[in-house]
Amino acid sequence: MPDNDVTARAGATDAPSADVRPELPLRYGTLFARLSASLLIAGGFVWALRKGGLPLVPAADQLSKLSLAPIAGYFLLSTIATLLRTYRWNYLLRPINPELSARRTMGVSCVGLAAVFFAPMRMGEIVRPWLLSQDREVSFVHAAGTVVAERIVDGLSLTGLLAVSLLFATPLSPLPDHVGNLSLPVALVPAISLSAFTSFALAFLAMVLFYFWRATAHKVVSSVVSLVSKPLAVWVTRQVERVADSLRFLFSRKHGLSFLRDTTVYWAVNAFGHFVLIQGCGVPASFVQTCVTLGVLGLSTLLPSGPGFFGTYQLGVYCGLAMFFPEDIVLGPGALFTFLSYSIQLTLGIISGVFGMWLLSTHPPAHDPSANARRSR
């Protein structure tokens, strides 16, 4: 779809009413229940890792062998990757509202990234669309649709990287069925990676088809829901339209290609950063083996975990390394890499949240009556 058509249609999109602030779609009871479940899962992982002999903190002799150069390199590259990841959301939102402030949108994205990392049970995924909808320039459903699309593209990119890397990597034969004293399904990684890649590819295809067949989807949803309630049918079909609108970037030469460019660079920088740190920790991993480990780590974070992806992060790295290296490397230099990469990602999550809140405080929304006065100071 040409960009001028996209922009023209953007003006017809109905934004949330200026008199209505969207409420956070999560009640305190649900929050408490998910937080409790997340903490129980985290406690379970601590017990399992300790019982299985998988170190949460590396041995002192491993720490003494490490220089600061790989840590600094990993931190720098991860910072660049984080900036790319947070800024690219602008390209998904601009076709909906070309007047959005890039800095304020990035602030929302940074806070959302921190929320995804620290909030229990993936609750942080709703923070971005909720925060952005508070500005009343993009509806919650529009913003949520772009977040879903972004997650699908990221999932397809990560699982595609994992699938391609597995073709060129040479794992141990046979693959182990345990690491330390803990049973890990290392042998199932190739099958799981192929299944995940297929699932994300089908999700991407469904997203594209939904955009093209939006009129059909509108009619089907309206016909079905109207059997229950006509006012409800009107509301539901309106939300379906908004979800379809959020996919406009897919066929925008300007915004779609920019998003795909930044996504590709983001994953490339991310992979290279992991390679720098894994080599610096003393794990003799090739770049392809590092990509496999990164892919397994990414798949593991889809599972229920404690706050900060605690537990699934550690198991994902150990499982990925166990595909190529014996236990003495996995539980030695591999434990050092796991600890440092997790600690740095935790630190970046905190920095991202603070930086995002600073951006939001210094760049008020366009509808704020005091916005122009603040910007002119």
Secondary structure, DSSP 8 states (H G I E B T S, - for coil): --HHHHHHHHHHS----TT-----S--HHHHHHHHHHHHHHHHHHHHHHHHHT--SS--HHHHHT--HHHHHHHHHHHHHHHHHHHHTHHHHHTTT-TT--HHHHHHHHHHHHHHHHHSGGGGGGGHHHHHHHTTTSS-HHHHHHHHHHHHHHHHHHHHHHHHHHHHH----SS--SEETTEE--GGGHHHHHHHHHHHHHHHHHHHHHHHHTHHHHHHHHHHHHTTT-HHHHHHHHHHHHHHHHTTGGGG-HHHHHHHHHHHHHHHHHHHHHHHHHHHHTT----HHHHHHHHHHHHHHTTS--SGGGTTHHHHHHHHHHHTTS-HHHHTTHHHHHHHHHHHHHHHHHHHHHHHHHHHHHHS--TT-TTHHHHHH-
